[in-house]
Amino acid sequence: MENTKTRAEHIEAWKLSGLNRKEYALSAGLKYGTFKEWVYNRNKSSKRIEWKPIQIQEDESEDPKSFFELRLGGKWKFEINLRIRL
């Protein structure tokens, strides 16, 4: 039987299978070394930093914020106090 799954499909199927990499490779008719390399390369490439554009908006309310807020990926929030006295 010809294997028609892509590398990504095999990796996703392996994650859902509950099997270790060697068990999955054998059950899917793949060489273990090849499958192990696919998983390694996928993990290596997914660790790259993804840069996204940001938008800066001026606060036009009567009580402007006195800090700069930066949110990263929904997990991290940085606030920097911007009060400047001349």
N, C-alpha and C positions, 0 to 999 in steps of 0.2 A: 504494500500500500504506500502510495506517495505521500510524503509529509508536506502539507500545504500551508501550515501555520508560519507566520513571520516570527522573527526573533522576539519582538515585543509581545506577541500573542503567547509564545512559549513561556516567557518570563512571567507574565500575568497568570497563566494557567498553573505554573509551578507555585507561585505565591498562594494561590487558592487551594492547591492540592493537599497541603499539609505534609508533603514529602520533602526529604532533603534533596539537594541538587542532584546527587548521584542517583537516587531512587527515581526521581522524575525523569532524568535523562534516559535511563534504561527503559522506563515504561513508555517513553515517547519515541523510542528508536533513535535517539541522538547519541553521539559520542560525548562522554562525560567531560572531557577536556574542552571540547568546543562549546558546550553549554556553559561550563564554568567561566570561560572567557567572555561569552555574551553577557552574563550577569555582572562580571567584573567591569566590563566596559560601560554597561548601562549605569552602574552605580557611580563610576568615575565621572561620567558625563553629567549625571544629575546633580553633582555637587558644585557645578559652575554657578557663579553668581549671576542672577538675572536682574538687569537694570531696567527700571521702569521710569517713564517720564513723570515729572511732578508738576503740579500747578500751584502757582503762588497767587493768592487772592488777597486783596487789600480789605481789611475790616473797616467798613464804612459806618459802623454803629457809633452812637454817641459815647459809648464806654469801650474804647478799643482795648483789646487784650494787651497785657504788658509782657507777654512771653511768646516765643516762637515754639510751635508744636510740630514735631516730626514723628510720623507713625511708620513703622517698618513691618510690612507683611501681616498686620493685624495682631502681632505679638508684642512688639516693643513700641513704647511711646516715650519720646524725649521732649522735655520742656526746657527751654532756655530763656532766662529772664532777659528782657530787652530794655529795661528802664535805663535811660541815659539822661544824665543831668548835665546841662551846660552852664 
